[in-house]
Amino acid sequence: MRRREFIGLASAACISLLPLVARAQRTAPARVGFLGGSSSTAGKALYACFLSELRKLGWSEERDVKLEVRWAEGIIEQYSQYAAELASLNPDVIVATSTPGAKAAQRATARIPVVFVAVSDPVTSGIVASLARPGANITGLSNFLPSTTAKLIELLTTTAPHIRRACVLHNPGNAGKMLELLELKNGGKAYGISIDPVEIRSNEDMEKFLSARSPLDCDALIALQEAITFAYRKQIAEFAVQKRLPTIFQIREYVEAGGLMSYGLSFCKHYGRAAYYVDRVLKGTPPSDLPVELPAAFELIVNLTTAKSLDLTLPPTLLARADEVIE
């Protein structure tokens, strides 16, 4: 074998062993902070999606990685509190969910690597400099929901052509939701549908909304994906059926809970993909070298049982387009 070929093969072998060497050199498990937007109960399924992928990448809890988890329960102020708390523990990386979570982690540390997930538009929100070159100590995955939000209006009109006014549950403290609300308003203009924003800042606001006995001044309901609405997805679906309101959401979990339709990315896969970023960071890749990832596919989920409860006859063309029909 020629000397140059031998050197090239030896170098390649050394590079391939670097992650194993790096892990072998650790005297203690890597420390990962996780800032969840929901409560531990509401967020456990998506958190499990993240853990599952982390295990597939070879990181087992306690042996290879120690997780510090905090749940903000949808309360904007608690994101900052828990982000600062996690940063004070000096972990190897912090995973921050949602736009408020990512911004809180950004404020809490300029040194500890941060991987975000479920952020609507990280550039517009000022979290990264650009998708290709995030810069600083933060990168991750954008759900890019603003780009698909207007599609919700189109799908609603396809299902229920009579709709003229849609109520939209959103948290005004979440910058990502405000971007999506703007897209809904623009989309509504194209279809002659007015958008009525309903502010939900806390569990108390949600309970008040769901207990209201007076009829809503709208004929459809949209609940933007956010920690509070996610925690109440089953109650929202039941409320909408009771009020005879067609509904559409941004992720399938709401439809599985009884909502009419959803259009958006798979959040389980989205959270799972965050494990890849954590793996890269723990193996030594700076966040600034990891471009922000956008979703590659979106899915339309339809609940036929709910449609029947609302006396809606769904067009065959819509059912044919659906990635899944729940019966």
Order of alpha helices (4+ residues) and beta strands (2+ residues): alpha-beta-alpha-beta-alpha-beta-alpha-beta-beta-alpha-beta-alpha-beta-alpha-beta-alpha-alpha-beta-alpha-beta-alpha-beta-alpha-alpha-beta
